[in-house]
Each structure stands twice: as C-alpha cells, then as structure tokens.
C-alpha cells in the first residue's frame, strides 16, 4: 500500500532508533549476525527465541530479534489477513533496523524465511565485511505439519500465508541457503534444526556444508500445493 510505504520511509529512522536502543542492546566487541531460514510454520520464531537466550547467556549482552511480522502493526490498515500488502513497507523498516544494528555493533537474529538470494547475499556480505560471526539457522518441519501450524496461527492472529507462497518458501529456502554456503564457505556457518511432529526439537546439526536433499524427497511443488489446498477445504 502506498500510504504504508510513505509512512515507512518517513518514520524508519525513528522506529529503528527506538528498536535498536543501545541502552537496551549494548554494543558487543564480538557481535553475531544470525539469519533464520525455513518455510512459514516450521517453528523459526520459537527456535530464534531459544537461540537468543543461549547467545545472551554466553555473551552477557541482550540480543535483538528482528521480525518483519512484528513491525506491521506500525501501519494503519493492517489486520493480519492482509499482511502481504505491507511486506514492502515492513522490509523498509527491517532494512533500517539492520543498518543500525550493524553500525552499533549489536548482535541480532533476523527472523525471516531467507527465500530471496540477492537480499540474503547482500545482508550476509555486509555482516562479513564488519568481521562479524555469521550464522544461518535453517529450521525444518514436515510441510503438512508446518501448514497446520500456519492455519492455526491464522485462526488465532489473522495472519494469512497463501498456500502458493508457503510451497514456494518450502522449496526455495533450502536452495538459497545452499547457494549462500557455496559462495561463502567457511566464512558462513549453517546450522540445521529438524522439528518433531509436536514442534519440539528432534535433531540439531551444526556447521554443515549443505541442507541435505533427502529432507525434501517425496515432495514436489505441484503435488504439495494440491495436497494443501485439498486439506484446506476439509
């Protein structure tokens, strides 16, 4: 929406300053940049919160979580079901918050799907240029179960993810992470979290070379989309 874009551009500095308040998130001599990855409903937010607690305990500093979904409430007209209409505006705020976190040497966890290679590449390159430790945390959940969590969240919060977007995220996120790992090699750490059917942690693999393809065996875009749409109509 044009009004939301104008608001984001006019207020991004103010919102970012409030979000990255150095009195709350102290500058760190060894800041960490963590980028979450995985489809909607996989359990990224829960994993991010657990990771932040771990980082805070180890460093003694508070770590900020940057989540585009948490920023949409700034925009007039946002009601959850129309979240896609505010994606560009929320991205403007995320970018400015990210800028300030880098400038102020603050550790952060950026909670997104990481499905856009060019954007992810730019963000990781900026962190590496500042000699920050850079980590991707890929969270996997079986798509049928992740979709169930997405639908439950929509009923509770009104935040909607179209099935077409969900399916694209499921396949693209893995490809983007693997391409980034190929490019940056040992400068980028990739961790994999595999969730149980109840969303609890099942397996953690740290500092891996790639997200192995067998996680997606048995799934294809057309078949998965058809399955999810059929289930959504039950």
N, C-alpha and C positions, 0 to 999 in steps of 0.2 A: 504494500500500500504506500502511495506517495507520501501521505501525511506521516506515516511511521518512519520512512526514510529521512524525511526532513527533520523530524524530531531527533532521530539518532545522530544525524550529522551535527545538529545544533547543540546537543547535550552530551556527546560522547566523552568529552574531556571531564566534565563534572562527574558523570556517572563512574568513569574509570578511576578518577581520583578517590572517590568515596569507596569504591570496591577494593582498591589496592592500598588502602591507608597504611603507610609504613609504621604507624604506631601499633597496628594490629598484626601486620605481616612484616616482621623485621627483615631487613636485608641480610642475606646469607653469604658468607665467603665462598661456599661451595653449593650454589643453588642447583636445584634439579628441575628439569622440564619433563613432565610425564604427559603422554598423549594417549588417551583411551581409544580403543577401537573395537568394532563389532556392531552387529545389527541392533536395531531397537528391541528392547525386551530381553536382551541377553544377560542383563544384570550389571551393566557397566557402572551405574551410579553407586550401587552397593559396594562394588569392588573398589571404586575410587575412594569412597569414604573410609574403607578399611585400610587402603594404601596410605591415605593421608595420615591416619592415626599412627601407622608404622613409621612414616617419614618424620612426623613430629616427635615421636619418642626417641628416634635415633639422632635427630639434629638439634632438638631443643627449640626449634622455630615452628611457628604456625605456617601451614601450607594452604594456599588458597585453591579452591575448586572453581574453575571457570566453566559454566554450563550455559549454553545458549538458551535452553528451556527456562532457566531461572531469570533470564533478562527480559523475556517477552512481556512480563507484567508491567514494564515501563510504558507500553504502548496502548493508547486509547483504542478500544475496539477489540482487543484480544480477549477471546473467550475459551481458548483451548482447542475447540474443534476447528478453528481457522488458523492454527499455528503456522501452517505452511505459508500463509500470506505475510508473515512477519519474519521469515527466515533471513532475508537480505538485511533488514533493519537490525535484527539481533546480531548478525555477523559483523556489522559495523561496530557495535559495542564490544563484542568479543575481541575484535582486532585491536581496538584501543586499549582495552584491559591487558591484552597480551603485550602490547608495546610497553606499557608502563611497568608491568611485572619484569620484563627484560631489563628496562632501564634502571629499575630499583633493586636488581639482584634478588628477587623474591622467588622462592620455589612455588611451583604451581602444578595442578593437574587439570588439563584441558579435557573436559568430558564431552566427547563428540563421537560420531561414527567413524571418522577418518576415511571417508569414501572419495574425497577429491584429491587426487595425487598431486596436482600442481600446488594447491593450497597447503597440503601437508608437507610437501617438499620445501616450500618457502619457509614455513614455520620452523621446521627442524633445522634447516640451514642457518636460520637466524640464531637459534639457540647454540648450535655448534660453533658459530662464529664468535660467540661470547664465552667459549670454553666451558659451557655448562654440560653436566651429565644429561644425556637424552635417552628416554625410555619410552617404548610403546608397550602398552598393556592391552593385549588382544583378549577379549572375553568371548567365549563360545558357549552357546546354548543351542540345543536342537531347535530348528526353526519352528516346528509345530508348537513347542512349548514356549519359545520366545514370543510367538504370535499370540498365544493365550495370555501371556503377561501384558502384551500391548493392548489387547482388547479389555482386559481387566482395568488397566490404567485409564483407558478412555472412558469407561463407565464411571470411574471414581473421580477423575480430574477433568474429563472432557477433552484431553489432549489426543488428537487423532493422527495416526500414521496410515496412509493409504496402503493397501496390500502391495501395489506395484512398487512403491518406494521401499517397503520392507524387503521385498525379494531382491531388489537391486542392491540394497545395503548388504544383504547376506552374502552375496557373491563378490561384490566389489571390494568390500573392506579387506578381505584376505589378500586379494590381488595387489591392492595398494600397499599394504604392509610388506608383502614380499618384495615388491619393486623398490621400496624405500630401503629395505635391508640390503638388497643387492647393490644399491648405489652407495650407501654409507658404511657398509661392512661393520667392522668392529667399533666404529665411532657411534653406532646406534645399537642399543640393547633392546631386544624384543623378548617379551615375556608372554606366555600363554596361560590363560586360566580357563579350564573346562568346568562347566557347571553340571551338577546333578539335576535330576528331574524336579527336585523341590527347590532349585536355585541355590542350594548350598555348594560350597567349593568341593570339587571332586579331585582335580589334578592341577598342579602348577608346574609349568616348565619354564625355567629361567634362561635367558641369554641364548636363545635358539637361533638357528640360521634361517628358518622359514616356518610359516604356518603350514603344517603338513596337509596335503590334499585329501587324505582319507577322511577328514572331518566332513567334507562335502560330498563324499561318494554316495550315490543313490539319489542325489538331488539335481534337478535342472530348473532353469528359470520358469519355463512354461508349465512344467508339471507341478512345481511348488506353488506357483500363483493359482493354478486351477484348484489345487487342494485347499489352499487357504480361503479362496472365495467360496468354495462349496461349504467349508466349515463355518464361514461367517454367516451363511444363510440358514444354518440349522436353528 
